[in-house]
Amino acid sequence: MIDTNERGTCINTDDSKEITVNEEYRGNLKVTVPTLVHEGTHATWRHKFSSDREAALCRAGEDEYLAQVNEVTVYKWLRDEKGYPKDFELELRLNRFEEGTLRAIVMANITGKDDPQCPAGSPVKKRPR
């Protein structure tokens, strides 16, 4: 069962690989499509780094940042090209992305720091400010 505050979840363990969208959004494509993109990004990221736990905290922040970037990219296209209505939460993320503050906010929420030091050899590349 999904927490009612979450749009979706991605479970990626040795025993289970599952993406779930909140039941409240059944039939609501304006929320379902970006949510699937967001959770699909997590699934892809976690599969790629599932065997390397060394940089877990740094990667968790980058995982969430990339998921939100992909989500708002699809949302913006749906809104601008397909006439989908505005969504408050996605508009907030999109504005933060366009202002250049999304990464710092995500990293602070995940790691407690806006730019954690990634271990040597980490595939995570710092973005120029």
VENKAJO-V44510 format. One record per residue. RES is the residue in one small letter. PHI is phi as a letter, one per 40 degrees, with the letter a starting at -180 (* if undefined). OMEGA is omega in whole degrees, 0 to 359 (* if undefined). BURIAL is + if it has 9 or more other C-alpha atoms within 8 Angstrom, else -. Layout:
res->[RES | RES]
phi->[PHI | PHI]
omega->[OMEGA | OMEGA]
burial->[BURIAL | BURIAL]
//
This chain:
res->[m | i | d | t | n | e | r | g | t | c | i | n | t | d | d | s | k | e | i | t | v | n | e | e | y | r | g | n | l | k | v | t | v | p | t | l | v | h | e | g | t | h | a | t | w | r | h | k | f | s | s | d | r | e | a | a | l | c | r | a | g | e | d | e | y | l | a | q | v | n | e | v | t | v | y | k | w | l | r | d | e | k | g | y | p | k | d | f | e | l | e | l | r | l | n | r | f | e | e | g | t | l | r | a | i | v | m | a | n | i | t | g | k | d | d | p | q | c | p | a | g | s | p | v | k | k | r | p | r]
phi->[* | c | d | c | c | c | c | a | a | b | b | b | b | c | c | a | b | a | b | b | b | d | d | c | c | d | g | b | c | c | b | c | c | c | c | c | c | d | c | c | c | d | c | c | c | c | c | c | b | c | c | b | c | d | b | d | c | c | c | c | c | c | d | c | c | c | c | c | c | c | c | c | c | c | d | c | c | c | c | c | c | b | g | c | c | c | b | d | c | c | c | c | c | c | c | c | c | c | c | g | b | c | c | c | c | c | c | c | c | c | b | g | b | c | a | c | c | c | c | d | g | c | c | c | b | c | c | c | c]
omega->[181 | 172 | 185 | 177 | 181 | 176 | 181 | 177 | 175 | 177 | 182 | 178 | 177 | 184 | 188 | 173 | 189 | 172 | 181 | 175 | 180 | 182 | 180 | 183 | 180 | 179 | 181 | 185 | 182 | 177 | 185 | 183 | 177 | 179 | 177 | 176 | 179 | 183 | 176 | 175 | 176 | 182 | 180 | 180 | 184 | 176 | 182 | 185 | 186 | 184 | 184 | 183 | 187 | 184 | 188 | 183 | 179 | 182 | 178 | 178 | 179 | 177 | 181 | 179 | 180 | 178 | 180 | 177 | 179 | 180 | 183 | 176 | 178 | 179 | 181 | 179 | 179 | 181 | 186 | 186 | 185 | 176 | 177 | 181 | 179 | 179 | 186 | 183 | 181 | 175 | 178 | 178 | 180 | 178 | 179 | 178 | 182 | 177 | 181 | 182 | 186 | 184 | 181 | 180 | 179 | 182 | 179 | 179 | 184 | 190 | 185 | 178 | 182 | 180 | 182 | 177 | 180 | 179 | 178 | 180 | 180 | 177 | 182 | 178 | 178 | 179 | 178 | 180 | *]
burial->[- | + | - | - | - | - | + | + | + | + | + | + | - | - | - | - | + | - | + | - | + | + | - | - | + | - | - | - | - | + | + | + | - | + | + | + | + | + | + | + | + | + | + | - | + | + | - | - | - | - | - | - | - | - | + | - | - | + | + | + | + | + | + | + | + | + | + | + | + | + | + | + | + | + | + | + | + | + | + | - | - | - | - | - | - | - | - | - | - | + | + | - | + | + | - | + | + | - | - | - | + | + | + | + | + | + | + | + | - | + | + | - | + | + | - | - | - | - | - | - | - | - | - | - | - | - | - | - | -]
//
